[in-house]
Amino acid sequence: MGYLVVATAHQRLGQRWAQIVFAGTWVLHGSALVAYWLGHPNHFGFAVALSITAWIVSTIYGIETQLQPKLRARWVLAALGALAVALAVIFPGAAHPIASSVWLPVHLALGLASYGLIAVAVFHAWLVKRTEFDIRHAQAQEDHPPLLALERLMFQFVGVGFVLLSATLVVGAGFAAMSGGIGWRWDHKTVFSMLAWATLATLLVGRWRLGWRGKTAARMLYVGAGLLLMGYVGSRFVLEVLLARP
């Protein structure tokens, strides 16, 4: 509810109260995720993954605003947070067998962290586009964070997210090897994840060797993030909602 208030009434609330409501909702959101995890340790699903991702993005945004006060896009994250929370309430996930190896929770944690950081990179790509638009249309540049700083942060988040995604795939492959190959299958999740990894690797190499930036970099990032989203969230949505399978 708090996210929805910030998303729809942030102008009437004002900067200070919007910040307070958003921070309070962030705390409640995190507490709800912890309570869910403790109450349903063997449950998980696509909507819960989206909810955790939204919470990670909000966390990083909160840290960034302390360092860069001109970063003002709280209402966008609030709208996405409200949607993610609503989906998690409607689709609370399905029961899964309790992990037989410690590497499976590690694989899951790394995957969620990579989701969150790539989502933050996408958010920064949107901020870059919005800032460029405002500058071209003679909006006051001092009202925005420096454009080059935003772009640099975008690539930094892509880089860290790519490292975590690589670790996710390595841990997943290792877990599959230890379980006799049962955990690793060339299904939709694996294929989309590998395609996302290749796309993000191409983006980072293009940035390093060819100086990619602007629309070219943003499009590559959107494609990579979309493939990553389809990797787990898309495949689990099909299984949980369309096919009604755990």
C-alpha positions as CSV (number, residue, x, y, z in Angstrom):
1,M,0.0,0.0,0.0
2,G,2.8,2.4,0.9
3,Y,4.5,1.8,-2.5
4,L,1.2,2.6,-4.2
5,V,0.8,5.9,-2.2
6,V,4.3,7.0,-3.2
7,A,3.7,6.0,-6.9
8,T,0.4,7.9,-7.2
9,A,0.7,10.8,-4.8
10,H,4.4,11.6,-4.7
11,Q,3.9,15.2,-5.8
12,R,1.3,15.9,-3.2
13,L,3.3,14.2,-0.5
14,G,6.5,16.3,-1.3
15,Q,10.0,15.1,-1.3
16,R,10.4,14.6,2.5
17,W,7.2,12.7,3.1
18,A,7.6,10.6,0.0
19,Q,11.0,9.6,1.3
20,I,9.6,8.7,4.7
21,V,6.7,6.6,3.3
22,F,9.0,4.8,0.8
23,A,11.5,4.0,3.6
24,G,8.8,2.7,5.9
25,T,7.4,0.6,3.1
26,W,10.8,-0.8,2.3
27,V,11.3,-1.9,5.9
28,L,7.9,-3.6,5.9
29,H,8.6,-5.2,2.5
30,G,11.9,-6.7,3.8
31,S,10.2,-7.9,7.0
32,A,7.5,-9.6,5.0
33,L,10.1,-11.4,2.8
34,V,11.9,-12.6,5.9
35,A,8.6,-13.8,7.5
36,Y,7.7,-15.6,4.2
37,W,11.1,-17.3,4.1
38,L,10.9,-18.4,7.7
39,G,7.3,-19.5,7.4
40,H,7.6,-21.3,4.1
41,P,11.3,-22.4,3.8
42,N,10.6,-24.8,1.0
43,H,8.3,-22.5,-1.0
44,F,9.4,-20.3,-3.9
45,G,8.2,-18.9,-7.2
46,F,8.5,-16.4,-9.9
47,A,6.5,-13.7,-8.1
48,V,8.5,-14.0,-4.9
49,A,11.7,-13.7,-7.1
50,L,10.3,-10.5,-8.6
51,S,9.5,-9.2,-5.1
52,I,13.0,-9.9,-3.8
53,T,14.4,-8.2,-6.9
54,A,12.3,-5.1,-6.4
55,W,13.4,-4.9,-2.8
56,I,17.1,-5.2,-3.8
57,V,16.7,-2.4,-6.4
58,S,15.0,-0.2,-3.7
59,T,17.8,-0.9,-1.3
60,I,20.5,0.1,-3.7
61,Y,18.5,3.2,-4.7
62,G,18.2,4.2,-1.1
63,I,22.0,4.0,-0.7
64,E,22.6,5.9,-3.9
65,T,20.3,8.8,-3.0
66,Q,22.4,9.4,0.1
67,L,25.4,9.8,-2.1
68,Q,23.6,11.5,-5.0
69,P,20.6,13.6,-3.7
70,K,19.7,14.7,-7.3
71,L,18.7,11.1,-8.1
72,R,14.9,11.4,-8.0
73,A,12.9,8.5,-9.4
74,R,11.4,7.1,-6.3
75,W,7.9,7.0,-7.8
76,V,9.0,4.6,-10.6
77,L,10.5,2.1,-8.1
78,A,7.4,2.5,-5.9
79,A,5.2,1.5,-8.8
80,L,7.3,-1.5,-9.7
81,G,7.5,-2.4,-6.0
82,A,3.7,-2.3,-5.7
83,L,3.3,-4.5,-8.7
84,A,5.9,-7.0,-7.5
85,V,4.3,-7.2,-4.0
86,A,0.8,-7.6,-5.5
87,L,2.0,-10.5,-7.7
88,A,3.7,-12.2,-4.7
89,V,0.4,-12.0,-2.8
90,I,-1.6,-13.5,-5.7
91,F,1.1,-16.1,-6.6
92,P,2.9,-17.1,-3.4
93,G,4.9,-19.8,-5.0
94,A,4.9,-23.6,-4.9
95,A,6.4,-26.1,-2.6
96,H,9.8,-27.5,-3.5
97,P,11.8,-30.3,-1.9
98,I,14.1,-29.1,0.8
99,A,17.6,-28.6,-0.6
100,S,19.7,-31.7,-0.2
101,S,22.9,-29.7,-0.7
102,V,24.1,-26.4,0.7
103,W,25.0,-25.4,-2.9
104,L,21.4,-25.1,-4.0
105,P,20.6,-22.2,-1.6
106,V,24.0,-20.6,-2.7
107,H,22.9,-21.0,-6.3
108,L,19.6,-19.3,-5.6
109,A,21.1,-16.5,-3.6
110,L,23.6,-15.7,-6.3
111,G,20.9,-15.8,-8.9
112,L,18.7,-13.4,-7.0
113,A,21.6,-11.0,-6.5
114,S,22.5,-11.1,-10.2
115,Y,18.8,-10.4,-11.0
116,G,18.8,-7.4,-8.6
117,L,22.0,-5.8,-9.9
118,I,21.1,-6.2,-13.6
119,A,17.7,-4.7,-12.7
120,V,19.5,-1.8,-11.1
121,A,21.6,-1.4,-14.3
122,V,18.4,-1.3,-16.4
123,F,17.0,1.3,-14.0
124,H,20.1,3.4,-14.6
125,A,19.8,3.0,-18.3
126,W,16.3,4.4,-18.0
127,L,17.7,7.3,-15.9
128,V,20.3,8.0,-18.6
129,K,17.6,8.1,-21.3
130,R,15.4,10.4,-19.2
131,T,18.3,12.8,-18.4
132,E,19.3,12.9,-22.1
133,F,15.7,13.8,-23.1
134,D,15.5,16.5,-20.5
135,I,18.8,18.1,-21.6
136,R,17.8,18.0,-25.2
137,H,14.5,19.8,-24.3
138,A,16.3,22.5,-22.4
139,Q,15.4,21.3,-18.9
140,A,17.6,22.6,-16.1
141,Q,20.7,20.3,-16.1
142,E,21.5,21.1,-12.5
143,D,18.3,19.2,-11.5
144,H,19.8,15.9,-12.7
145,P,22.7,13.8,-11.7
146,P,25.7,14.0,-14.1
147,L,25.0,12.0,-17.3
148,L,28.4,10.4,-17.5
149,A,28.2,9.4,-13.8
150,L,24.9,7.6,-14.4
151,E,26.3,5.8,-17.4
152,R,29.4,4.8,-15.5
153,L,27.3,3.4,-12.7
154,M,25.2,1.5,-15.2
155,F,28.2,-0.3,-16.5
156,Q,29.5,-1.0,-13.1
157,F,26.3,-2.6,-12.1
158,V,26.3,-4.6,-15.3
159,G,29.8,-5.8,-14.5
160,V,29.1,-6.9,-11.0
161,G,25.8,-8.5,-12.1
162,F,27.6,-10.4,-14.8
163,V,30.2,-11.7,-12.3
164,L,27.4,-12.9,-10.1
165,L,25.5,-14.4,-13.0
166,S,28.7,-16.3,-14.0
167,A,29.0,-17.6,-10.4
168,T,25.4,-18.6,-10.5
169,L,25.9,-20.7,-13.6
170,V,29.2,-22.2,-12.3
171,V,27.6,-23.2,-8.9
172,G,24.6,-24.6,-10.7
173,A,26.8,-26.7,-12.9
174,G,28.8,-27.9,-9.9
175,F,25.7,-28.8,-8.0
176,A,24.4,-30.8,-11.0
177,A,27.7,-32.6,-11.3
178,M,27.6,-33.6,-7.6
179,S,24.0,-34.8,-7.9
180,G,24.8,-37.0,-10.9
181,G,23.6,-34.4,-13.5
182,I,20.1,-34.3,-12.1
183,G,20.2,-30.6,-11.3
184,W,21.4,-29.5,-14.7
185,R,19.1,-29.7,-17.7
186,W,19.2,-27.9,-21.0
187,D,15.7,-26.6,-20.4
188,H,14.2,-23.1,-21.1
189,K,15.7,-21.7,-17.9
190,T,19.2,-22.8,-18.7
191,V,19.1,-21.8,-22.4
192,F,17.7,-18.3,-21.6
193,S,20.3,-17.8,-18.8
194,M,23.2,-18.8,-21.1
195,L,21.9,-16.4,-23.8
196,A,21.6,-13.6,-21.2
197,W,25.2,-14.3,-20.1
198,A,26.5,-14.2,-23.7
199,T,24.6,-10.9,-24.4
200,L,25.9,-9.2,-21.3
201,A,29.4,-10.5,-22.0
202,T,29.1,-9.0,-25.5
203,L,28.0,-5.7,-24.0
204,L,30.9,-5.5,-21.6
205,V,33.4,-6.5,-24.3
206,G,31.9,-3.9,-26.7
207,R,32.2,-1.2,-24.0
208,W,35.8,-2.2,-23.3
209,R,37.0,-2.6,-26.9
210,L,34.7,-0.4,-28.9
211,G,33.5,2.2,-26.4
212,W,29.8,1.3,-26.7
213,R,27.5,3.7,-25.0
214,G,24.1,5.4,-25.5
215,K,21.4,3.6,-27.4
216,T,23.6,0.7,-28.5
217,A,24.6,-0.1,-24.9
218,A,21.1,0.4,-23.6
219,R,19.6,-1.9,-26.2
220,M,22.1,-4.7,-25.5
221,L,21.4,-4.3,-21.8
222,Y,17.6,-4.5,-22.3
223,V,18.0,-7.6,-24.5
224,G,20.3,-9.3,-21.9
225,A,18.0,-8.4,-19.0
226,G,14.9,-9.6,-20.9
227,L,16.6,-12.9,-21.6
228,L,17.6,-13.2,-17.9
229,L,14.0,-12.4,-16.9
230,M,12.7,-15.2,-19.2
231,G,15.3,-17.6,-17.7
232,Y,13.7,-18.1,-14.3
233,V,10.7,-15.8,-14.0
234,G,9.3,-16.6,-17.5
235,S,9.8,-20.3,-17.2
236,R,8.3,-20.5,-13.7
237,F,5.4,-18.3,-14.7
238,V,4.5,-20.8,-17.4
239,L,4.9,-23.7,-15.0
240,E,3.1,-22.2,-12.0
241,V,0.3,-20.2,-13.7
242,L,-0.3,-21.6,-17.2
243,L,0.4,-25.3,-16.5
244,A,-0.3,-25.3,-12.7
245,R,2.8,-27.4,-12.0
246,P,5.2,-26.9,-9.0
